[in-house]
Amino acid sequence: MSAERFRRKLSAILSADVKGYSRLMGEDEDATIRTLEDYRQAMTKLIERHQGRVVDAIGDNLLAEFASAADAVKCAVEIQEELKARNDILLPSHRMEFRIGVNLGDVVEEGDRIYGDGINIAARIEGLADPGGICISGTVYDSVADKMTFECQYLGEQTVKNIAKPIRVYKVRVHSGTLAQSTTITREPRPRPWLKAVLFLTAVMVLGAAAAVWKFYLGPLPSKTTLPLPDKPSIAVLPFVNMSDDPKQEYFSDGLTEDIITGLSKIPKLFVIARNSTFVYKGKSVKVQDIGRELGVRYVLEGSVRKSGERMRITAQLIDANSGHHLWAERYDRGLKDVFALQDEITENILTSMEVNLTEGEQARLWRRGAVNRKAYEKVLKALEHYRRMTKEDNALAREVYKEAMALDPEYAVPVVGLSYTHWMDVINGWSRSPRNSMKEAAELAEKALKLDDSLADTHVLLGNIYLMKGQYQEAMEAGERALALEPNGADVNALLGLMLRYLGRSDEAIRVLEKAIRLNPIPPAWYLYNIGDAYRLAGLQDMAIQSFKSALEQNPDHFLSKVYLAATYGETGERKEGQRLAAEVLQLNPRFSVDQYARRLPYKNRYDIEKFIDSLHKVGLE
């Protein structure tokens, strides 16, 4: 190569590759390629933000160049923190962890390409890094030590392949707040609302039951396949059996069960199966080992409740689903006024038996409840029993009972957000005479509940839906992310976040979040399957989309949205005969269905997604 074609210079080199890439490709090639591309895009954005450039990206490797060693290290830390956040919402077997090495040294530049030992050293020390970790050379450490504050562990002088002299290597401790200097993140400008209140009814109908995260669907019993165990303590809480003389007291045993599930779902160190999946076993005689296998959990909690007057007797037992052995069992005879303290005591015993230790912050979030009127609490459980029946009459009854609970305890936020959901459901199901007023009432009540107690994930979930329908995408995502932070194991909360990501055009992220929701809720309701089906469709995975929509229709043959989107997917794949059959079924359910009017109110952020949807439905004969 001639002197005119190349020059030497000093550069900071970042080299990254995937740990266990061959295994991931062997298990699921399509998903691995999709995740790799998504992660590379995120890495490239961070590299460019830190004044670097991607030099090469072959196979699972990525090579980047920086003029500043400080920028390279800072970028490496932010990459690992970003990828960790993305991996946290994936099943362990699907996680993609990069190792990163950073070196400062001479390189030879030829056009856009670079060569030399500076690159080779970066690649070699990358191999010394832990999955999700960073190693830097001594030259980098010497350059940045006085400029930034971060924790490093000296690994000594390392002899690496094809490098003559040993290299000083340091391991960077990656965690939030590692660097003294912070990065400014530019947020998207706040979009102007584009949906008027008079259009809320039709637009919200698009979400269907997806928006109502409290809605309860009973699916079939799980298949006999075995789900793999998560990499953290996992538990399924079976519905407590009502042992009271009065069958009408079942609302109390169901409510107690759900409160325990919700409490456990707030703990990031656990994996908690959703109510929807555990309540499938209600009233059925099933071996605990089978439940553990079918839901993919290590532990199962079961119990019973006997309520009489102002007293209650509760039994609870925690069982190892592998062996069937009881790890802990207790019987409690208490007054009803002690119901909250008793829930906390049961939860604490569960955590102790599973050897889960909480930080002070986690404890504060778990036990935070405040003084609540016991009668108001019972009213909430009774209202929820009506709400879950999903009829116009029961929704109206739930509204009145929630109001009674609010009168008994005006500072209790749960009935306030419950009342807001009844107005929301009126809009979704077309039960409201004035959708504009019902939506306004739902929003005002949700804001009121937020002021009373901002720790309820359900409140943020509802506000996220309202923001989404107004076209306030940033606010919608912030509400969804806040709900997820409050209830990381909440299956419905994860599903809602996936729904938002889907409408924002971030289909790959939506798929990952919805996959987590389905793992938390292995017997998923139809709206989970419809949402992940549309995310697959948007990502160009039509075969998977078709299968998801068909699964939703197996659960609910009249699920309107699944029929509409399955017809659109057939339009995209050219299977017009099947698409026309679905189109006819859509018109049977709604003879006045209009593609243009329906699509005009969809909250997709990208106009192209709406136009493609319209075109696909026109291809199968819907006008």
WOGI-V669538 format. One record per residue. N is the residue number from 0. RES is the residue in three letters. PSI is psi in whole degrees, 0 to 359 (none if undefined). Layout:
n:N res:RES psi:PSI
n:N res:RES psi:PSI
//
This chain:
n:0 res:MET psi:138
n:1 res:SER psi:161
n:2 res:ALA psi:331
n:3 res:GLU psi:335
n:4 res:ARG psi:343
n:5 res:PHE psi:160
n:6 res:ARG psi:155
n:7 res:ARG psi:148
n:8 res:LYS psi:165
n:9 res:LEU psi:124
n:10 res:SER psi:152
n:11 res:ALA psi:125
n:12 res:ILE psi:130
n:13 res:LEU psi:122
n:14 res:SER psi:133
n:15 res:ALA psi:142
n:16 res:ASP psi:169
n:17 res:VAL psi:130
n:18 res:LYS psi:128
n:19 res:GLY psi:31
n:20 res:TYR psi:319
n:21 res:SER psi:320
n:22 res:ARG psi:315
n:23 res:LEU psi:317
n:24 res:MET psi:322
n:25 res:GLY psi:327
n:26 res:GLU psi:320
n:27 res:ASP psi:90
n:28 res:GLU psi:314
n:29 res:ASP psi:313
n:30 res:ALA psi:322
n:31 res:THR psi:316
n:32 res:ILE psi:318
n:33 res:ARG psi:316
n:34 res:THR psi:319
n:35 res:LEU psi:315
n:36 res:GLU psi:319
n:37 res:ASP psi:315
n:38 res:TYR psi:322
n:39 res:ARG psi:320
n:40 res:GLN psi:317
n:41 res:ALA psi:318
n:42 res:MET psi:319
n:43 res:THR psi:319
n:44 res:LYS psi:317
n:45 res:LEU psi:321
n:46 res:ILE psi:314
n:47 res:GLU psi:325
n:48 res:ARG psi:331
n:49 res:HIS psi:28
n:50 res:GLN psi:30
n:51 res:GLY psi:176
n:52 res:ARG psi:143
n:53 res:VAL psi:122
n:54 res:VAL psi:320
n:55 res:ASP psi:154
n:56 res:ALA psi:89
n:57 res:ILE psi:135
n:58 res:GLY psi:234
n:59 res:ASP psi:9
n:60 res:ASN psi:148
n:61 res:LEU psi:132
n:62 res:LEU psi:128
n:63 res:ALA psi:155
n:64 res:GLU psi:139
n:65 res:PHE psi:149
n:66 res:ALA psi:337
n:67 res:SER psi:130
n:68 res:ALA psi:324
n:69 res:ALA psi:317
n:70 res:ASP psi:321
n:71 res:ALA psi:316
n:72 res:VAL psi:317
n:73 res:LYS psi:319
n:74 res:CYS psi:318
n:75 res:ALA psi:317
n:76 res:VAL psi:316
n:77 res:GLU psi:327
n:78 res:ILE psi:312
n:79 res:GLN psi:324
n:80 res:GLU psi:321
n:81 res:GLU psi:315
n:82 res:LEU psi:327
n:83 res:LYS psi:317
n:84 res:ALA psi:322
n:85 res:ARG psi:320
n:86 res:ASN psi:331
n:87 res:ASP psi:337
n:88 res:ILE psi:6
n:89 res:LEU psi:157
n:90 res:LEU psi:148
n:91 res:PRO psi:321
n:92 res:SER psi:343
n:93 res:HIS psi:355
n:94 res:ARG psi:144
n:95 res:MET psi:109
n:96 res:GLU psi:127
n:97 res:PHE psi:146
n:98 res:ARG psi:139
n:99 res:ILE psi:136
n:100 res:GLY psi:140
n:101 res:VAL psi:131
n:102 res:ASN psi:151
n:103 res:LEU psi:119
n:104 res:GLY psi:177
n:105 res:ASP psi:139
n:106 res:VAL psi:158
n:107 res:VAL psi:126
n:108 res:GLU psi:130
n:109 res:GLU psi:103
n:110 res:GLY psi:236
n:111 res:ASP psi:357
n:112 res:ARG psi:154
n:113 res:ILE psi:150
n:114 res:TYR psi:172
n:115 res:GLY psi:174
n:116 res:ASP psi:332
n:117 res:GLY psi:323
n:118 res:ILE psi:317
n:119 res:ASN psi:319
n:120 res:ILE psi:318
n:121 res:ALA psi:317
n:122 res:ALA psi:322
n:123 res:ARG psi:317
n:124 res:ILE psi:337
n:125 res:GLU psi:321
n:126 res:GLY psi:344
n:127 res:LEU psi:349
n:128 res:ALA psi:151
n:129 res:ASP psi:156
n:130 res:PRO psi:127
n:131 res:GLY psi:9
n:132 res:GLY psi:178
n:133 res:ILE psi:135
n:134 res:CYS psi:142
n:135 res:ILE psi:153
n:136 res:SER psi:166
n:137 res:GLY psi:326
n:138 res:THR psi:323
n:139 res:VAL psi:314
n:140 res:TYR psi:315
n:141 res:ASP psi:327
n:142 res:SER psi:326
n:143 res:VAL psi:349
n:144 res:ALA psi:323
n:145 res:ASP psi:354
n:146 res:LYS psi:332
n:147 res:MET psi:157
n:148 res:THR psi:109
n:149 res:PHE psi:157
n:150 res:GLU psi:132
n:151 res:CYS psi:151
n:152 res:GLN psi:123
n:153 res:TYR psi:124
n:154 res:LEU psi:2
n:155 res:GLY psi:186
n:156 res:GLU psi:125
n:157 res:GLN psi:134
n:158 res:THR psi:122
n:159 res:VAL psi:159
n:160 res:LYS psi:135
n:161 res:ASN psi:13
n:162 res:ILE psi:123
n:163 res:ALA psi:312
n:164 res:LYS psi:149
n:165 res:PRO psi:152
n:166 res:ILE psi:133
n:167 res:ARG psi:131
n:168 res:VAL psi:138
n:169 res:TYR psi:141
n:170 res:LYS psi:124
n:171 res:VAL psi:133
n:172 res:ARG psi:115
n:173 res:VAL psi:118
n:174 res:HIS psi:166
n:175 res:SER psi:138
n:176 res:GLY psi:18
n:177 res:THR psi:319
n:178 res:LEU psi:145
n:179 res:ALA psi:326
n:180 res:GLN psi:142
n:181 res:SER psi:160
n:182 res:THR psi:133
n:183 res:THR psi:125
n:184 res:ILE psi:123
n:185 res:THR psi:120
n:186 res:ARG psi:155
n:187 res:GLU psi:145
n:188 res:PRO psi:144
n:189 res:ARG psi:122
n:190 res:PRO psi:150
n:191 res:ARG psi:140
n:192 res:PRO psi:136
n:193 res:TRP psi:0
n:194 res:LEU psi:125
n:195 res:LYS psi:160
n:196 res:ALA psi:328
n:197 res:VAL psi:344
n:198 res:LEU psi:358
n:199 res:PHE psi:320
n:200 res:LEU psi:304
n:201 res:THR psi:320
n:202 res:ALA psi:315
n:203 res:VAL psi:330
n:204 res:MET psi:335
n:205 res:VAL psi:321
n:206 res:LEU psi:331
n:207 res:GLY psi:220
n:208 res:ALA psi:347
n:209 res:ALA psi:324
n:210 res:ALA psi:333
n:211 res:ALA psi:86
n:212 res:VAL psi:349
n:213 res:TRP psi:354
n:214 res:LYS psi:141
n:215 res:PHE psi:122
n:216 res:TYR psi:137
n:217 res:LEU psi:120
n:218 res:GLY psi:184
n:219 res:PRO psi:166
n:220 res:LEU psi:149
n:221 res:PRO psi:160
n:222 res:SER psi:174
n:223 res:LYS psi:12
n:224 res:THR psi:156
n:225 res:THR psi:124
n:226 res:LEU psi:140
n:227 res:PRO psi:150
n:228 res:LEU psi:142
n:229 res:PRO psi:171
n:230 res:ASP psi:20
n:231 res:LYS psi:163
n:232 res:PRO psi:129
n:233 res:SER psi:143
n:234 res:ILE psi:145
n:235 res:ALA psi:129
n:236 res:VAL psi:110
n:237 res:LEU psi:153
n:238 res:PRO psi:127
n:239 res:PHE psi:140
n:240 res:VAL psi:133
n:241 res:ASN psi:111
n:242 res:MET psi:7
n:243 res:SER psi:157
n:244 res:ASP psi:333
n:245 res:ASP psi:114
n:246 res:PRO psi:336
n:247 res:LYS psi:350
n:248 res:GLN psi:5
n:249 res:GLU psi:332
n:250 res:TYR psi:328
n:251 res:PHE psi:315
n:252 res:SER psi:321
n:253 res:ASP psi:318
n:254 res:GLY psi:319
n:255 res:LEU psi:317
n:256 res:THR psi:312
n:257 res:GLU psi:324
n:258 res:ASP psi:321
n:259 res:ILE psi:317
n:260 res:ILE psi:315
n:261 res:THR psi:318
n:262 res:GLY psi:314
n:263 res:LEU psi:328
n:264 res:SER psi:345
n:265 res:LYS psi:351
n:266 res:ILE psi:112
n:267 res:PRO psi:336
n:268 res:LYS psi:355
n:269 res:LEU psi:165
n:270 res:PHE psi:114
n:271 res:VAL psi:124
n:272 res:ILE psi:141
n:273 res:ALA psi:157
n:274 res:ARG psi:317
n:275 res:ASN psi:318
n:276 res:SER psi:324
n:277 res:THR psi:329
n:278 res:PHE psi:351
n:279 res:VAL psi:332
n:280 res:TYR psi:0
n:281 res:LYS psi:129
n:282 res:GLY psi:5
n:283 res:LYS psi:148
n:284 res:SER psi:104
n:285 res:VAL psi:139
n:286 res:LYS psi:141
n:287 res:VAL psi:322
n:288 res:GLN psi:322
n:289 res:ASP psi:321
n:290 res:ILE psi:316
n:291 res:GLY psi:320
n:292 res:ARG psi:317
n:293 res:GLU psi:327
n:294 res:LEU psi:351
n:295 res:GLY psi:51
n:296 res:VAL psi:158
n:297 res:ARG psi:327
n:298 res:TYR psi:149
n:299 res:VAL psi:131
n:300 res:LEU psi:131
n:301 res:GLU psi:161
n:302 res:GLY psi:185
n:303 res:SER psi:159
n:304 res:VAL psi:130
n:305 res:ARG psi:118
n:306 res:LYS psi:128
n:307 res:SER psi:115
n:308 res:GLY psi:236
n:309 res:GLU psi:12
n:310 res:ARG psi:158
n:311 res:MET psi:146
n:312 res:ARG psi:122
n:313 res:ILE psi:132
n:314 res:THR psi:147
n:315 res:ALA psi:143
n:316 res:GLN psi:136
n:317 res:LEU psi:129
n:318 res:ILE psi:137
n:319 res:ASP psi:113
n:320 res:ALA psi:342
n:321 res:ASN psi:313
n:322 res:SER psi:340
n:323 res:GLY psi:4
n:324 res:HIS psi:144
n:325 res:HIS psi:127
n:326 res:LEU psi:331
n:327 res:TRP psi:141
n:328 res:ALA psi:143
n:329 res:GLU psi:150
n:330 res:ARG psi:135
n:331 res:TYR psi:129
n:332 res:ASP psi:109
n:333 res:ARG psi:166
n:334 res:GLY psi:155
n:335 res:LEU psi:334
n:336 res:LYS psi:343
n:337 res:ASP psi:15
n:338 res:VAL psi:321
n:339 res:PHE psi:317
n:340 res:ALA psi:324
n:341 res:LEU psi:318
n:342 res:GLN psi:316
n:343 res:ASP psi:321
n:344 res:GLU psi:318
n:345 res:ILE psi:314
n:346 res:THR psi:318
n:347 res:GLU psi:319
n:348 res:ASN psi:323
n:349 res:ILE psi:312
n:350 res:LEU psi:320
n:351 res:THR psi:316
n:352 res:SER psi:329
n:353 res:MET psi:4
n:354 res:GLU psi:45
n:355 res:VAL psi:119
n:356 res:ASN psi:131
n:357 res:LEU psi:147
n:358 res:THR psi:169
n:359 res:GLU psi:320
n:360 res:GLY psi:320
n:361 res:GLU psi:322
n:362 res:GLN psi:317
n:363 res:ALA psi:319
n:364 res:ARG psi:323
n:365 res:LEU psi:314
n:366 res:TRP psi:350
n:367 res:ARG psi:118
n:368 res:ARG psi:320
n:369 res:GLY psi:172
n:370 res:ALA psi:129
n:371 res:VAL psi:136
n:372 res:ASN psi:124
n:373 res:ARG psi:321
n:374 res:LYS psi:325
n:375 res:ALA psi:321
n:376 res:TYR psi:316
n:377 res:GLU psi:324
n:378 res:LYS psi:319
n:379 res:VAL psi:315
n:380 res:LEU psi:321
n:381 res:LYS psi:319
n:382 res:ALA psi:320
n:383 res:LEU psi:326
n:384 res:GLU psi:317
n:385 res:HIS psi:315
n:386 res:TYR psi:319
n:387 res:ARG psi:346
n:388 res:ARG psi:342
n:389 res:MET psi:42
n:390 res:THR psi:159
n:391 res:LYS psi:318
n:392 res:GLU psi:315
n:393 res:ASP psi:327
n:394 res:ASN psi:320
n:395 res:ALA psi:321
n:396 res:LEU psi:318
n:397 res:ALA psi:319
n:398 res:ARG psi:317
n:399 res:GLU psi:321
n:400 res:VAL psi:323
n:401 res:TYR psi:320
n:402 res:LYS psi:322
n:403 res:GLU psi:320
n:404 res:ALA psi:320
n:405 res:MET psi:324
n:406 res:ALA psi:325
n:407 res:LEU psi:328
n:408 res:ASP psi:88
n:409 res:PRO psi:341
n:410 res:GLU psi:2
n:411 res:TYR psi:115
n:412 res:ALA psi:332
n:413 res:VAL psi:314
n:414 res:PRO psi:335
n:415 res:VAL psi:313
n:416 res:VAL psi:327
n:417 res:GLY psi:317
n:418 res:LEU psi:321
n:419 res:SER psi:323
n:420 res:TYR psi:328
n:421 res:THR psi:322
n:422 res:HIS psi:320
n:423 res:TRP psi:317
n:424 res:MET psi:329
n:425 res:ASP psi:319
n:426 res:VAL psi:312
n:427 res:ILE psi:318
n:428 res:ASN psi:4
n:429 res:GLY psi:25
n:430 res:TRP psi:348
n:431 res:SER psi:138
n:432 res:ARG psi:335
n:433 res:SER psi:88
n:434 res:PRO psi:324
n:435 res:ARG psi:312
n:436 res:ASN psi:322
n:437 res:SER psi:319
n:438 res:MET psi:319
n:439 res:LYS psi:319
n:440 res:GLU psi:317
n:441 res:ALA psi:315
n:442 res:ALA psi:317
n:443 res:GLU psi:319
n:444 res:LEU psi:321
n:445 res:ALA psi:319
n:446 res:GLU psi:322
n:447 res:LYS psi:316
n:448 res:ALA psi:323
n:449 res:LEU psi:321
n:450 res:LYS psi:326
n:451 res:LEU psi:322
n:452 res:ASP psi:108
n:453 res:ASP psi:10
n:454 res:SER psi:5
n:455 res:LEU psi:115
n:456 res:ALA psi:324
n:457 res:ASP psi:325
n:458 res:THR psi:314
n:459 res:HIS psi:327
n:460 res:VAL psi:312
n:461 res:LEU psi:316
n:462 res:LEU psi:324
n:463 res:GLY psi:319
n:464 res:ASN psi:318
n:465 res:ILE psi:316
n:466 res:TYR psi:319
n:467 res:LEU psi:315
n:468 res:MET psi:338
n:469 res:LYS psi:356
n:470 res:GLY psi:13
n:471 res:GLN psi:76
n:472 res:TYR psi:319
n:473 res:GLN psi:316
n:474 res:GLU psi:323
n:475 res:ALA psi:314
n:476 res:MET psi:320
n:477 res:GLU psi:320
n:478 res:ALA psi:317
n:479 res:GLY psi:318
n:480 res:GLU psi:325
n:481 res:ARG psi:318
n:482 res:ALA psi:319
n:483 res:LEU psi:323
n:484 res:ALA psi:325
n:485 res:LEU psi:328
n:486 res:GLU psi:71
n:487 res:PRO psi:335
n:488 res:ASN psi:7
n:489 res:GLY psi:112
n:490 res:ALA psi:315
n:491 res:ASP psi:325
n:492 res:VAL psi:316
n:493 res:ASN psi:319
n:494 res:ALA psi:320
n:495 res:LEU psi:317
n:496 res:LEU psi:321
n:497 res:GLY psi:320
n:498 res:LEU psi:315
n:499 res:MET psi:316
n:500 res:LEU psi:324
n:501 res:ARG psi:314
n:502 res:TYR psi:334
n:503 res:LEU psi:359
n:504 res:GLY psi:11
n:505 res:ARG psi:66
n:506 res:SER psi:322
n:507 res:ASP psi:318
n:508 res:GLU psi:320
n:509 res:ALA psi:319
n:510 res:ILE psi:315
n:511 res:ARG psi:316
n:512 res:VAL psi:319
n:513 res:LEU psi:327
n:514 res:GLU psi:321
n:515 res:LYS psi:318
n:516 res:ALA psi:319
n:517 res:ILE psi:328
n:518 res:ARG psi:324
n:519 res:LEU psi:336
n:520 res:ASN psi:75
n:521 res:PRO psi:344
n:522 res:ILE psi:74
n:523 res:PRO psi:148
n:524 res:PRO psi:166
n:525 res:ALA psi:327
n:526 res:TRP psi:333
n:527 res:TYR psi:311
n:528 res:LEU psi:323
n:529 res:TYR psi:317
n:530 res:ASN psi:316
n:531 res:ILE psi:330
n:532 res:GLY psi:316
n:533 res:ASP psi:326
n:534 res:ALA psi:318
n:535 res:TYR psi:316
n:536 res:ARG psi:314
n:537 res:LEU psi:330
n:538 res:ALA psi:1
n:539 res:GLY psi:14
n:540 res:LEU psi:68
n:541 res:GLN psi:323
n:542 res:ASP psi:317
n:543 res:MET psi:326
n:544 res:ALA psi:314
n:545 res:ILE psi:316
n:546 res:GLN psi:320
n:547 res:SER psi:316
n:548 res:PHE psi:321
n:549 res:LYS psi:322
n:550 res:SER psi:320
n:551 res:ALA psi:320
n:552 res:LEU psi:336
n:553 res:GLU psi:323
n:554 res:GLN psi:317
n:555 res:ASN psi:94
n:556 res:PRO psi:341
n:557 res:ASP psi:21
n:558 res:HIS psi:104
n:559 res:PHE psi:312
n:560 res:LEU psi:323
n:561 res:SER psi:322
n:562 res:LYS psi:316
n:563 res:VAL psi:312
n:564 res:TYR psi:332
n:565 res:LEU psi:320
n:566 res:ALA psi:317
n:567 res:ALA psi:320
n:568 res:THR psi:320
n:569 res:TYR psi:325
n:570 res:GLY psi:323
n:571 res:GLU psi:325
n:572 res:THR psi:353
n:573 res:GLY psi:6
n:574 res:GLU psi:70
n:575 res:ARG psi:327
n:576 res:LYS psi:313
n:577 res:GLU psi:320
n:578 res:GLY psi:319
n:579 res:GLN psi:325
n:580 res:ARG psi:316
n:581 res:LEU psi:322
n:582 res:ALA psi:320
n:583 res:ALA psi:321
n:584 res:GLU psi:325
n:585 res:VAL psi:316
n:586 res:LEU psi:333
n:587 res:GLN psi:319
n:588 res:LEU psi:326
n:589 res:ASN psi:90
n:590 res:PRO psi:340
n:591 res:ARG psi:14
n:592 res:PHE psi:131
n:593 res:SER psi:123
n:594 res:VAL psi:310
n:595 res:ASP psi:316
n:596 res:GLN psi:320
n:597 res:TYR psi:310
n:598 res:ALA psi:330
n:599 res:ARG psi:336
n:600 res:ARG psi:4
n:601 res:LEU psi:138
n:602 res:PRO psi:29
n:603 res:TYR psi:135
n:604 res:LYS psi:324
n:605 res:ASN psi:122
n:606 res:ARG psi:326
n:607 res:TYR psi:322
n:608 res:ASP psi:323
n:609 res:ILE psi:316
n:610 res:GLU psi:320
n:611 res:LYS psi:321
n:612 res:PHE psi:315
n:613 res:ILE psi:312
n:614 res:ASP psi:320
n:615 res:SER psi:321
n:616 res:LEU psi:325
n:617 res:HIS psi:326
n:618 res:LYS psi:335
n:619 res:VAL psi:11
n:620 res:GLY psi:5
n:621 res:LEU psi:132
n:622 res:GLU psi:none
//
